[in-house]
Amino acid sequence: MSVKPSPKLRPSGYDALVALAVVALAAALGFWMWRGGTQQGLTAVILVDGERVEQVALRELDHPEERTLTAGGYTLHLRLFPDGAEMESADCPTQDCVHTGRITRSGQSIVCLPGRVIVRLEGAAVNDGGPDIVIG
Amino acid sequence: MKLTTKQLTLCAVLTAMALALSYLENFFPLSLAIPIPGIKLGLANVVTLFALYALGPAQALLILLARCFLGAVFAGNMSALIFSLLGGVSAMAVMILLSRLGGLSVYGVSVGGAAAHSCGQVAAAVLTLGNTAPVFYLPVLLLVSLFTGALTGLIAVCLFRALDHTDLMKA
């Protein structure tokens, strides 16, 4: 623990291996998260401090709706659209949730860390094992 | 751990520099270009990287812990401590490991550390929120860490070159 490594100042081929490993990890994670994404039958799930406070079936919206969320001492204005959701404004210090923009695929989230708010899009279940339609 | 006066002074100066760099990077908000919670240049990692090679892992860890605790105290935001601690300790662990592998330059070690820092911060966000939603940001954070890691590596290399003729590296 106390032995100091000596710094090598010129880039080497091994550095490229580290960069490749990081790219591979990012690509694998990205693929894993996006492969199940859908834009059909979206539901916006709103969580505040870990609690599910509301879920909205977006396809049932005729026009954009707004929700005002108060969490962690901050006020956030969320807009829900038939095809997604976006944080219109927030008075939190980082504004990352506002800069995230509109999310439109299942699996995507808007996270406000200071307010501990998560807006997550969930897609319709592709196959629940049940019948598609019952007639007669 | 027994420190000489010179080592103790260096640790104190480097801790102060790391805190100043952490504050300084608030003026270059990377999140304006890439809107992801917690994304930043990680300039303070230059100090961690420098301390790892100039003073050794034990003192580098000491500086890192002091920077995390004092940064949270000065910011008056103790809830941020878990983010800086998990990110910083993950980066440190990976950088210690990579610096010992041989063959890797400061750039490779820095990129590995930056990627580990992103993983640590996402883990802190998952723990804080009690939800895995922040993992959604990890692929982008990892790709950004290639650039931030290379940048901090470049600054550290310039520092090592500039200080090569001094006896600082033999502290």
Interface residues (C-beta under 8 A of the other chain):
Chain A: M1 S2 V3 K4 P5 S6 P7 K8 L9 R10 P11 S12 Y14 D15 L17 V18 A19 V22 V23 L25 A26 A27 L29 G30 M33 L47 G50 T94 Q95 D96 C97 V98 H99 T100 G101 G107 Q108 S109 V111 C112 L113 R116 I118 R120
Chain B: S31 L32 P35 I36 P37 G38 L52 Y53 A54 L55 G56 P57 A58 L98 S99 R100 L101 G103 L104 S105 V106 Y107 G108 V111 G112 A115 A125 T128 L129 G130 N131 A133 P134 V135 F136 Y137 L138 P139 V140 L142 L143 S145 L146 A156 V157 F160 R161
